[in-house]
Amino acid sequence: MHSIEVAPKASTVEAQQVLHSPETGAHPSTVCLAGAPNAGKTALMNALTGGNFHTANYPGVTVTLSRGKTKADFGPQFLLVDLPGVHSTSAVSPEEVLSCRVIEGRHQSVIPDALIVAVDATQLERHLRFASVVARQHKPMVIALTMMDLLPRTQQSVNVRKLETAIGVPVVAVDGRTGWGAVDLMNTLRDVVSRPAAGHCSLADLPEEPVAAYELIRKLLTESESLKNANRFQLASDSITARIDHVVLHRVFGFPIFFAILVGLFSSIFWAARPFMDLIDGLFKQTANLLLAILPEGVLSRFLAEGVVGGVGAVAVFFPQIIILFFLMTLLEDSGYLARGAALVDRPMSYLGLHGRSFVPMLSGFACAIPAVLAARTIPSRRERLLTIWILPLMSCSARLPVYALLLGALLPGSAWKAGLALGAIYISSLLVGALVAGLISRLILRKRSASLLAMELPAYRTPLVKPTLRVTWSRASAYLRRAGIPILVISSCLWLLSNFGLGSHQPTTENLRVPLIASSGLEHSFAADVGRVLEPALHPMGVDWRVGVGLISAFAAREVFVSTMAIVFHVAEDPDARQNSLLENMRVATFAGSSKRIFTTSTILGLIVFFFFSLQCLSTVAVVRSETNSWRLAGLQLLFYTGIGYVMSAGLVVSLRLLGVD
Amino acid sequence: MSLLDAIHNEMYRVEGIAGPADERRRLLDLGITPGEELAVVQSVPLGDPLVVMVRGMRLALRRREAGWISVQ
């Protein structure tokens, strides 16, 4: 097991220590697993490491690589690094660029001592051409021949021995999903590492130029008789995949099936996650209470209980949703359907300046913008990737749900179905507004269309296996926790301090004299309240007072914190069951200080909903966009853009509603 | 003729690829090389992209990309 985010040097040292066991001598530390996309690399990684791998962020490029030690059962261990799939060496997406750099030995921290190249047996020509790029580096390499079980479906047969002789590189047939052939692969790997290749490697002689390379590969394969093909071109009606495609890409049924799958996905995110969310919520509340009970009463215990545990808990409740989302997405991806979905929506997406693949991040965005921003990595062109990231904060994420629930409860009291309908309308509008923003930006600002290519492989359908799927789900979810957790912890701690400490000048007592500048105080005398009061003139057009302003500021830690802040500022009893109702009651009667004017009226509530609809009140998203785009400017611009639009729209709505006589 | 005019499930031979240099290179890398045989096997509900079978791979190509490929 390795620590999660490893500095390059530390990881090498660690690997050396692991691998220099007395009887094995100097084994290479790093073996990279390379291959074209859909070659079955992840399954292979799973089989070779026994599922014991982590995703780790390597410095330099913000692309995560999976790494893990090979299983001890296979003999002396190697450090295995899974490289992202490469479509072609004229790479465009950041993932492909990274893989090419590692393969060519130009990466500063991942230096392969040997490589395993995963080659799909059903598409030998194309995958061998990629393998030739690796072979040209003249490093010890083994070809792992995958998808052997699919060969009968495509009416082909491959002779592994003849293939090995023809290309001059050891070839081992494996099935990563069942682990079949893994022992063989590891033995061969050790052989090539300890005895550098003696024979001639014809694979390395292939030219870089694709036309000539493909011609030579075909010649090698036919002359050596290593590939027998009964039906070389595999027309539509021949395989199971074609039959499924005729249904899911059907002229009439294609979209209904697509939407049915999306609805299923959404309902499981919301309904199946519910009990787990309640459980986590309860656990964090109990931990906070426990801390308050066992620690001596004071600022520190309150900080730990409310700021740290409470703040992290507010976000941790969404973890079940994220896990279910990742699990279902991984299932869809492994089955092969996700690529079909991308192909289905590519046309409307490209009209908006997006890419077919943009639908995956947009979908994730309805759960949380953070994994969504990470999922945008698979979009090949930079322009489409950035545009997708740009509109993701608009997707109505789960953190907005409690806020909408509160505001709609206040707006439409006692009418659950109306509130439900309004919530549905908000969700659909967020998608439509996202489309509008993307369309406007791509047409007005990014008018020059840079290179964009779909050319996307539709992989063969396969039944996903449970264990590898769970494994991948966990590695993605834990990567999310790491990415989101630290900023959330820092931000929520800071905001707690801001809302609990003030300059202490409001009530000069002898006690305060000892701590003249900063003193623990109630929310009304806190820094947050000071900021709220400073902002009050700006809040005036929105029709709310500084207390709501404090709620809006605290929501930058995570949007749903708005609800708990409102409960504090409008003095709601601690009893959690009575909380929602009493908060609604208190909000209904709340008036501006020194007047009988109500704060929460139809216009101001609508204004607040519109504000939450647009504004990017999530500093964790800003942090993740920063690290994914490597640009503070873009992340900052996005924050100002959406929060600005939110403010203008909200204030505009309140002012115009009041002009129309709606209070 | 252009691949756009191809009859579904008929086999054609690639004559050449036009289009911007980077995109052309990428299509060549994917194995759509002059002389290679391919077939349009399906189009999705909105008529775009097309599903093309080449070198044992099902490839979704936008109509714009398919238009660069001339076949006979």
Interface residues (C-beta under 8 A of the other chain):
Chain A: H87 S88 T89 S90 V92 T122 Q123 L124 E125 R126 R129 T154 Q156 P210 V211 Y214 E215 R232 F233 Q234 L235 A236 S237 T241 A242 D245 H246 L249 H250 R251 V252 G254 F255 A339 A342 A343 L344 D346 R347 P348 S350 G356 A451 L453 L454 A455 M456 E457 L458 P459 A460
Chain B: H8 N9 M11 P20 D22 E23 R25 R26 L27 L28 D29 L30 G31 T33 P34 G35 E36 E37 L38 A39 V41 Q42 V44 P45 L46 G47 D48 P49 V51 M53 R55 G56 M57 R58 L59 A60 L61 R62 E65
